[in-house]
Amino acid sequence: QVQLVESGGGLVQAGGSLRLSCAASGRTFSSYAMGWFRQAPGKEREFVAAISWSGVSTYYADSVKGRFTISRDNAKNTVYLQMNSLKPEDTAVYYCAATTRWGTGLRNYDYWGQGTQVTVSS
């Protein structure tokens, strides 16, 4: 079992930055690939970024490539999402998730956090 708790969301102006954190419980955090997803009002949850268990491999949705960076610190059981050059269309609830597999599909992920709200004003 892995429990995930996101933090770092908030209100920011367009062009600004935020860093989200996701703290994981359990001693096997380094065994999981981690992902960030988001869900805007009235829309389906969508993939944002993923990072392998070692941190060597990362993958991004086209919509955030070049603006967002996913990273992890296995010693702290934490994964991060640095978000720069934020746009109003980035407004959503952001979720972190853990998987023993790899991929961008929601069904690949076994454990989910409760989410943190990110609002970008124009």
Steps between C-alpha positions, in 0.01 A plus 500: 500500500613851419333814628554821310446857616535794263581857601613825345195598301358850503407807301758648265496750216563393144874474435570410860635184658398243758665188634280212600618232740368152558608324818472123506476266794663161513851371459456387140459842339809448286335193346227706336492713192309819575270714296319830514153539354252786497128548468338826400131568569280311259792314346650156535810441705806521278864402515755774570837339575663179619834400648658157533587345835863608463421845366701436185203491266233767473209557265274801446175586334552724199298774667753541782826401333765766551304667782460227763768284658439184700761382749526276803701459817485138608673580829209729586229283343389802300428580138481856370346685210661834422260703290627809321342738250157404626197565283132531592440169324724332758230563760397163643520270797839328482541143618807289555486127447723196542541197281709184482466522122566792265285708273266792459169326547303547818440128528874439527508670837415317821505772765373857491517807719207725580615781275601863535334793326699717262332815371668723244345843451530694176 
